[in-house]
Amino acid sequence: MANDSTHRSVSLTRDAEGTFTATNVRGGTVTIGSTDTDFTPVELLLAAIAACTAIDVGTVTARRAEPESFQVDVDAEKVRDEHGNRLTDLAVTFRVAFPDGEAGDAAREVLPKIVAQSHDRLCTVGRTVELGTPIATRIE
């Protein structure tokens, strides 16, 4: 398999105590914090796992039938132990319904295969978490 090392980045700026704005290269923003913001960093990690695999699964299944409902839940336990703060017991649950008929049957048939492929190979976020990529920190 060839390496596709296309660079990705976001920038984070401090807005106020405990509140930050992340900005991507396309100008998209999201508020993150430890206070009364929409998402904490841990929730964003869970959302990133859900979104990454949902995009994979949704793209493939929607080619067969548009889902009547599509929900992905990601649950984890936050622990603090001798290894520091971290998440354990991550679980991704798909709740997807397709219409009756041949197209819906085709989408239901491919669903387990694409969920497995997303988990095992396609979802960059999930693969990064599973493989445990080191994080380098710098001060400039």
Secondary structure as GFF3:
##gff-version 3
##sequence-region A 1 140
A	DSSP	beta_strand	10	16	.	.	.	ID=ss1
A	DSSP	beta_strand	19	24	.	.	.	ID=ss2
A	DSSP	beta_strand	29	33	.	.	.	ID=ss3
A	DSSP	alpha_helix	41	62	.	.	.	ID=ss4
A	DSSP	beta_strand	69	81	.	.	.	ID=ss5
A	DSSP	beta_strand	84	97	.	.	.	ID=ss6
A	DSSP	alpha_helix	102	117	.	.	.	ID=ss7
A	DSSP	pi_helix	118	122	.	.	.	ID=ss8
A	DSSP	alpha_helix	124	131	.	.	.	ID=ss9
###
